[in-house]
Amino acid sequence: MEIINQYHQIAAVFIARVFLGLLFFFQGFDAIFNIKIKNVLATYEDMFQNKGIPSAFTKCAVWFTTYTELIGGILLILGLFEYWVLFILGLNVLIASIGFGMVTPMWDTRFVFPRLVLLLFLLLIPSDWNLWSLDYLFTKF
């Protein structure tokens, strides 16, 4: 029982980090390799142009969010550059929220909200709970 009490916080952080990484990774992977970025862009471009958002801004946002999800997800799974990745993915969530809010003010947050909660959890927990990561391994030696 002692070993469980010793590692439950570390395990919780590991599970939350890997789960969040998987959510972002698979979203980015799907957008890049299955749906294709041109199709993602085509889906949103007309909606945003009708709201007066320039096409160049939409393209930048789609490319940024898609690749930060893929790369950020991989880095979170590994536990590498974690705090930088969490800040960038936080920006990703804000950009997505602004975009969805502009198109549909009462948009369904069921896909974004769990990511936001896990992201905030990982930013708020004490860093000494995050021992099962490459960041910890590299800083330990």
Backbone as JSON, one array per atom type, in Angstrom:
{
  "sequence": "MEIINQYHQIAAVFIARVFLGLLFFFQGFDAIFNIKIKNVLATYEDMFQNKGIPSAFTKCAVWFTTYTELIGGILLILGLFEYWVLFILGLNVLIASIGFGMVTPMWDTRFVFPRLVLLLFLLLIPSDWNLWSLDYLFTKF",
  "N": [[0.82, -1.2, 0.0], [2.01, 1.17, 0.63], [3.64, 1.81, -1.56], [1.75, 2.49, -3.5], [0.57, 4.77, -2.38], [2.78, 6.39, -2.5], [3.2, 6.88, -5.21], [0.82, 7.73, -6.44], [0.14, 10.4, -7.12], [2.09, 11.03, -9.0], [1.5, 9.13, -10.93], [-1.07, 10.01, -11.65], [-0.53, 12.48, -12.88], [1.06, 11.61, -15.0], [-0.78, 9.99, -16.43], [-2.76, 11.93, -17.08], [-1.22, 13.7, -18.63], [-0.32, 12.09, -20.8], [-2.79, 11.25, -21.83], [-3.94, 13.73, -22.61], [-2.01, 14.43, -24.49], [-2.43, 12.39, -26.37], [-5.05, 13.02, -27.22], [-4.64, 15.52, -28.5], [-2.65, 14.77, -30.39], [-3.95, 12.8, -32.05], [-5.99, 14.36, -33.1], [-4.57, 16.28, -34.6], [-3.16, 14.52, -36.3], [-5.26, 13.3, -37.71], [-6.32, 15.53, -39.06], [-4.18, 16.23, -40.72], [-3.31, 13.87, -42.13], [-5.56, 12.25, -42.76], [-8.0, 13.76, -43.23], [-6.89, 15.9, -44.56], [-5.19, 18.99, -44.89], [-6.02, 20.93, -46.75], [-8.73, 20.34, -47.06], [-9.67, 20.75, -44.48], [-9.21, 23.46, -44.29], [-10.91, 24.34, -46.37], [-13.35, 23.76, -45.19], [-13.61, 25.65, -43.14], [-12.98, 28.13, -44.23], [-14.97, 29.51, -45.83], [-16.94, 30.0, -43.88], [-15.58, 31.75, -42.14], [-14.88, 33.83, -43.87], [-17.38, 34.89, -44.42], [-17.79, 36.17, -42.04], [-16.07, 38.21, -42.18], [-13.39, 37.68, -41.81], [-10.11, 37.62, -42.94], [-8.84, 35.5, -45.56], [-6.15, 34.74, -45.43], [-5.61, 34.88, -42.7], [-7.22, 32.84, -41.74], [-5.99, 30.63, -42.99], [-3.44, 30.68, -41.77], [-4.22, 30.2, -39.1], [-5.38, 27.63, -39.29], [-3.19, 26.07, -40.19], [-1.4, 26.54, -38.04], [-2.86, 25.56, -35.76], [-3.3, 22.89, -36.48], [-0.71, 21.73, -36.84], [0.47, 22.31, -34.36], [-1.11, 20.76, -32.72], [-0.5, 18.14, -33.59], [2.39, 17.95, -33.28], [2.7, 19.0, -30.7], [1.15, 17.16, -29.29], [2.67, 14.79, -29.56], [5.0, 15.57, -28.19], [3.95, 16.02, -25.62], [3.11, 13.43, -24.92], [5.58, 12.2, -24.73], [6.61, 13.74, -22.72], [8.29, 15.92, -23.05], [9.76, 19.1, -23.18], [7.62, 20.13, -21.78], [6.24, 22.34, -20.41], [6.51, 24.49, -22.19], [5.18, 23.39, -24.39], [2.61, 23.09, -23.3], [1.9, 25.79, -22.96], [1.82, 26.63, -25.64], [-0.13, 24.9, -26.68], [-2.21, 25.81, -25.12], [-2.57, 28.34, -26.25], [-3.39, 27.42, -28.73], [-5.89, 26.27, -28.04], [-7.21, 28.6, -27.28], [-7.27, 30.03, -29.72], [-8.82, 28.27, -31.28], [-11.19, 28.39, -29.81], [-11.91, 31.08, -30.06], [-12.29, 31.17, -32.83], [-14.41, 29.25, -33.23], [-16.32, 30.49, -31.63], [-16.78, 32.86, -33.02], [-18.01, 31.98, -35.33], [-20.23, 30.45, -34.45], [-21.88, 31.6, -31.86], [-22.94, 30.18, -29.62], [-21.49, 27.66, -29.37], [-20.69, 24.14, -29.33], [-18.96, 22.98, -26.66], [-17.93, 20.54, -25.97], [-15.75, 19.15, -27.04], [-13.55, 20.76, -26.71], [-13.47, 21.64, -24.04], [-12.69, 19.45, -22.22], [-9.98, 19.21, -22.95], [-9.03, 21.72, -22.23], [-9.4, 21.67, -19.43], [-7.68, 19.54, -18.64], [-5.27, 20.59, -19.55], [-5.02, 22.92, -17.96], [-4.92, 21.69, -15.45], [-2.45, 20.32, -15.67], [-0.74, 22.49, -15.84], [-1.04, 23.62, -13.34], [-0.33, 21.79, -11.32], [2.11, 20.73, -8.87], [5.53, 20.77, -9.88], [7.16, 18.71, -8.99], [5.63, 16.46, -9.03], [5.7, 15.5, -11.53], [7.33, 13.22, -12.58], [7.64, 11.09, -14.31], [8.7, 11.54, -17.07], [10.4, 12.68, -20.05], [11.53, 15.18, -19.74], [12.05, 15.31, -16.95], [13.84, 13.18, -16.74], [16.01, 14.11, -18.3], [16.76, 16.41, -16.89], [17.48, 15.41, -14.48], [19.94, 14.21, -14.69]],
  "CA": [[0.0, 0.0, 0.0], [2.92, 2.32, 0.71], [4.1, 2.18, -2.9], [0.63, 3.15, -4.17], [0.49, 6.12, -1.82], [3.97, 7.14, -2.9], [3.21, 7.18, -6.64], [-0.49, 8.03, -7.04], [0.16, 11.74, -7.74], [2.95, 10.93, -10.19], [0.72, 8.37, -11.92], [-2.17, 10.86, -12.12], [0.05, 13.46, -13.81], [1.46, 10.86, -16.19], [-1.99, 9.61, -17.18], [-3.37, 13.14, -17.64], [-0.35, 14.24, -19.69], [-0.35, 11.2, -21.96], [-4.14, 11.31, -22.38], [-4.06, 15.0, -23.33], [-1.15, 14.31, -25.66], [-3.11, 11.54, -27.35], [-6.17, 13.78, -27.79], [-4.11, 16.5, -29.47], [-1.96, 14.08, -31.47], [-4.87, 12.19, -33.0], [-6.71, 15.42, -33.81], [-3.65, 16.79, -35.62], [-2.89, 13.45, -37.26], [-6.45, 13.16, -38.55], [-6.43, 16.7, -39.93], [-3.09, 16.26, -41.7], [-3.15, 12.67, -42.95], [-6.82, 11.66, -43.21], [-8.88, 14.78, -43.81], [-5.99, 16.77, -45.34], [-5.31, 20.39, -44.48], [-6.81, 21.7, -47.74], [-10.14, 20.1, -46.77], [-9.96, 21.44, -43.22], [-9.27, 24.87, -44.65], [-12.14, 24.55, -47.14], [-14.48, 23.69, -44.27], [-13.72, 26.85, -42.32], [-12.7, 29.38, -44.96], [-16.2, 30.21, -46.19], [-17.59, 30.48, -42.65], [-14.85, 32.89, -41.61], [-14.98, 34.94, -44.83], [-18.69, 35.5, -44.21], [-17.68, 36.99, -40.83], [-15.11, 39.27, -42.46], [-12.03, 37.26, -41.47], [-9.33, 37.4, -44.16], [-8.47, 34.13, -45.88], [-4.78, 34.5, -44.95], [-5.68, 34.64, -41.26], [-7.78, 31.49, -41.58], [-4.95, 29.67, -43.38], [-2.44, 30.64, -40.69], [-4.81, 29.57, -37.92], [-5.54, 26.2, -39.56], [-1.86, 25.46, -40.19], [-0.87, 26.6, -36.68], [-3.55, 24.66, -34.85], [-3.12, 21.5, -36.9], [0.64, 21.24, -36.55], [0.74, 22.34, -32.92], [-1.8, 19.61, -32.15], [0.27, 16.94, -33.9], [3.72, 17.98, -32.66], [2.5, 19.17, -29.26], [0.67, 15.89, -28.75], [3.81, 13.88, -29.46], [5.88, 16.04, -27.12], [3.29, 15.77, -24.33], [3.17, 11.99, -24.66], [6.94, 11.93, -24.29], [6.97, 14.56, -21.56], [9.45, 16.7, -23.49], [9.46, 20.54, -23.28], [6.21, 20.1, -21.39], [5.6, 23.62, -20.12], [6.41, 25.24, -23.46], [4.12, 22.75, -25.18], [1.32, 23.42, -22.69], [1.6, 27.19, -23.29], [1.47, 26.7, -27.07], [-1.43, 24.25, -26.83], [-3.19, 26.74, -24.54], [-2.83, 29.31, -27.32], [-4.17, 26.67, -29.71], [-7.26, 26.18, -27.54], [-7.8, 29.94, -27.35], [-7.53, 30.33, -31.14], [-9.97, 27.45, -31.69], [-12.38, 28.91, -29.12], [-12.28, 32.35, -30.72], [-12.82, 30.84, -34.15], [-15.72, 28.64, -33.1], [-17.22, 31.49, -31.06], [-17.13, 33.83, -34.06], [-18.92, 31.33, -36.29], [-21.44, 30.08, -33.73], [-21.68, 32.07, -30.49], [-23.28, 29.14, -28.64], [-20.92, 26.44, -29.93], [-20.59, 22.97, -28.46], [-17.61, 22.95, -26.09], [-17.62, 19.21, -25.44], [-14.46, 18.67, -27.51], [-12.5, 21.67, -26.27], [-13.45, 21.8, -22.59], [-11.82, 18.47, -21.54], [-8.59, 19.57, -23.23], [-8.73, 22.89, -21.42], [-9.31, 21.26, -18.02], [-6.45, 18.78, -18.47], [-4.17, 21.51, -19.75], [-4.91, 23.74, -16.75], [-4.46, 20.79, -14.38], [-1.02, 20.08, -15.84], [-0.02, 23.73, -15.55], [-1.18, 24.0, -11.94], [0.19, 20.82, -10.36], [3.53, 20.94, -8.54], [6.42, 20.14, -10.85], [7.76, 17.5, -8.45], [4.74, 15.32, -9.31], [5.89, 15.12, -12.93], [8.6, 12.5, -12.59], [7.69, 10.11, -15.4], [8.75, 12.29, -18.33], [11.76, 12.9, -20.55], [12.03, 16.41, -19.11], [12.62, 14.95, -15.65], [15.0, 12.32, -16.98], [17.13, 14.92, -18.79], [17.21, 17.37, -15.89], [17.99, 14.67, -13.34], [21.35, 13.86, -14.89]],
  "C": [[0.86, 1.26, 0.0], [3.34, 2.78, -0.69], [2.99, 2.88, -3.7], [0.5, 4.58, -3.68], [1.64, 6.99, -2.28], [3.87, 7.63, -4.35], [1.87, 7.61, -7.22], [-0.52, 9.42, -7.69], [0.98, 11.72, -9.03], [2.2, 10.19, -11.3], [-0.41, 9.22, -12.49], [-1.67, 11.88, -13.14], [0.44, 12.77, -15.11], [0.25, 10.52, -17.05], [-2.64, 10.83, -17.82], [-2.55, 13.69, -18.8], [-0.41, 13.39, -20.95], [-1.72, 11.24, -22.62], [-4.34, 12.59, -23.18], [-3.21, 14.98, -24.59], [-1.8, 13.48, -26.76], [-4.28, 12.27, -28.01], [-5.68, 14.76, -28.85], [-3.45, 15.8, -30.65], [-2.93, 13.52, -32.51], [-5.7, 13.23, -33.75], [-5.83, 15.99, -34.92], [-3.37, 15.77, -36.7], [-4.05, 13.3, -38.24], [-6.56, 14.31, -39.55], [-5.37, 16.69, -41.04], [-3.14, 15.07, -42.66], [-4.45, 12.06, -43.45], [-7.7, 12.67, -43.91], [-8.13, 15.63, -44.83], [-6.27, 18.23, -45.01], [-6.14, 21.2, -45.46], [-8.3, 21.52, -47.49], [-10.57, 20.75, -45.46], [-10.12, 22.93, -43.51], [-10.55, 25.19, -45.43], [-13.38, 24.56, -46.25], [-14.7, 25.01, -43.55], [-13.61, 28.15, -43.09], [-13.96, 30.17, -45.3], [-16.9, 30.79, -44.96], [-16.9, 31.74, -42.14], [-14.89, 34.08, -42.57], [-16.32, 35.64, -44.69], [-18.71, 36.4, -42.98], [-16.65, 38.09, -41.0], [-13.67, 38.93, -42.08], [-11.27, 36.99, -42.76], [-8.91, 35.94, -44.33], [-7.07, 33.8, -45.35], [-4.76, 34.2, -43.46], [-6.21, 33.23, -40.99], [-6.74, 30.43, -41.92], [-3.89, 29.54, -42.28], [-2.97, 29.91, -39.47], [-4.94, 28.06, -38.12], [-4.19, 25.49, -39.53], [-1.28, 25.42, -38.77], [-1.53, 25.57, -35.78], [-3.3, 23.2, -35.21], [-1.74, 20.97, -36.53], [1.0, 21.33, -35.08], [0.04, 21.17, -32.23], [-0.98, 18.33, -32.38], [1.6, 16.91, -33.13], [3.6, 18.12, -31.14], [2.02, 17.89, -28.6], [1.79, 14.89, -28.57], [4.71, 14.27, -28.28], [5.27, 15.84, -25.74], [3.35, 14.29, -23.97], [4.55, 11.62, -24.12], [7.32, 12.67, -23.01], [8.2, 15.41, -21.85], [9.04, 18.14, -23.74], [8.02, 20.81, -22.82], [5.59, 21.47, -21.17], [5.5, 24.5, -21.36], [5.27, 24.7, -24.32], [2.75, 23.1, -24.62], [0.93, 24.88, -22.98], [1.15, 27.32, -24.74], [0.12, 26.04, -27.32], [-2.54, 25.07, -26.18], [-3.56, 27.83, -25.54], [-3.68, 28.67, -28.41], [-5.64, 26.6, -29.31], [-7.95, 27.54, -27.6], [-8.15, 30.32, -28.79], [-8.75, 29.55, -31.62], [-11.25, 27.99, -31.06], [-12.85, 30.21, -29.74], [-12.9, 32.06, -32.07], [-14.22, 30.25, -34.09], [-16.74, 29.64, -32.57], [-17.66, 32.53, -32.08], [-18.16, 33.24, -35.03], [-20.26, 31.04, -35.64], [-21.27, 30.49, -32.28], [-22.0, 31.04, -29.41], [-22.79, 27.78, -29.14], [-20.76, 25.36, -28.88], [-19.15, 22.84, -27.96], [-17.16, 21.56, -25.65], [-16.28, 18.66, -25.92], [-13.31, 19.51, -26.98], [-12.37, 21.69, -24.75], [-12.6, 20.74, -21.88], [-10.33, 18.76, -21.76], [-8.15, 20.74, -22.35], [-8.54, 22.5, -19.95], [-8.01, 20.49, -17.77], [-5.22, 19.67, -18.6], [-3.95, 22.38, -18.51], [-4.42, 22.91, -15.56], [-2.95, 20.6, -14.46], [-0.18, 21.33, -15.58], [-0.02, 24.07, -14.06], [-0.56, 23.03, -10.93], [1.66, 21.13, -10.04], [4.44, 20.17, -9.49], [7.07, 18.86, -10.3], [6.84, 16.28, -8.55], [4.99, 14.76, -10.71], [7.24, 14.43, -13.1], [8.73, 11.5, -13.74], [7.63, 10.83, -16.73], [10.2, 12.4, -18.78], [12.35, 14.17, -19.97], [12.7, 16.09, -17.78], [13.89, 14.13, -15.82], [16.21, 13.13, -17.41], [17.64, 15.9, -17.75], [17.79, 16.69, -14.66], [19.48, 14.41, -13.47], [22.17, 15.02, -15.36]]
}
